[in-house]
Amino acid sequence: MGNLTAYIILIVAVVLGTAANGFAKGAQGFTILIPSVLTAVAIVGCMYTLSLVMKTIPVGITYASFAGLCIIATTIVGIYKFNQMPDLYTIIGLILIIAGVLIVNLLGKTN
C-alpha cells in the first residue's frame, strides 16, 4: 500500500473514531442499546483501519496523527451536535495539536 492510500485509510479511521465518540455520548454510559452498538461497531472499524495504516506508516506517526485529528474532529462534532463551545485556551490548545500533527507528518522522519 502506498502512502497516499494509507493516509486515505487514516482519514477513514478518524471518521470512525469521531463517530464512535459521538455515539458514546448518546449511549449515556452504554445504557442505551442502539448508540452502544454503534459505538462498538465504529470502534472495531476504527481499530481495523488503523491496523491497515500501520502496515505502511510507523505506529507512532499513525497514532499521533489519528489522535490529533480525532480530537479536532470530535471538538467540531461537539460544537455542532452538542452545542459545546470551546473557550480561548481550548482553541489555542487545538491550534497547537494541529501544528503538532503537521510537524510530525511533514517534518518528522518516518524510518
Sequence and secondary structure as in RCSB ss.txt:
>XXXX:A:sequence
MGNLTAYIILIVAVVLGTAANGFAKGAQGFTILIPSVLTAVAIVGCMYTLSLVMKTIPVGITYASFAGLCIIATT
IVGIYKFNQMPDLYTIIGLILIIAGVLIVNLLGKTN
>XXXX:A:secstr
  HHHHHHHHHHHHHHHHHHHHHHHHHTTTTSHHHHHHHHHHHHHHHHHHHHHTTTS HHHHHHHHHHHHHHHHH
HHHHHHH     HHHHHHHHHHHHHHHHHHHTS   
